[in-house]
Amino acid sequence: MKTTYKFLATIIILISINTVSAQYGNGYGGNGYGNGYGNNGRMSQMGAMNQNSQPEKPKEIPAEEIVAKYMEDMKPAVGLDELQTIAITNVLVESVNSQGRITKLNLSQEDLMNEYKALSENTDRKIINFLSKEQKDKYLTFKEEIKQPKKSKSKDKKKNKTSENKDK
């Protein structure tokens, strides 16, 4: 009877050892099953961060995409035809590319602002050359609307409620 207990105890101990060592990546295959504590063969997040020590640069949005979004709003607001749209798109793409080049220069803040202002005036002059008199007025109005931050509807509602309460 004692030999039976010893035999069972030995088998239980052997199974326990195998199970414990498998948790630490020593069992179930040549490279371990799971490499211990659920990493699934991947590096820990800290290890991955150490290898990628250089921060990723934000992807630059192509000038054509920026201009396309701007033109979506401008075309109906100003009433542009297809030829005007193409010509103004080309002017704006050139302007956005120039802005990128100016940004990369090592200029003081004041010089940078002067360069941007000159570029903006030059771009406006080129765009206005493609527009009729009515379109010029619409273009100037469109530019002013873009400069003004849009108010959210909730703020407008609050203002309306406060003005109604004052009237009572």
Buried (B, 14 or more C-beta within 10 A) or exposed (E): EEEEEEEEEEEEEEEEEEEEEBBEBEBEEEEBBBBEEEEEEEEEEEEEEEEEEEEEEEEEEEBEEBBEEBBEEBBEBBBBEEEBBEBBBEBBBBBBBBBEEBEEEEEEEEEBEEBBEEBEEBBBEBBEEBBEEEBBEBBBEBBEEEEEEEEEEEEEEEEEEEEEEEEE
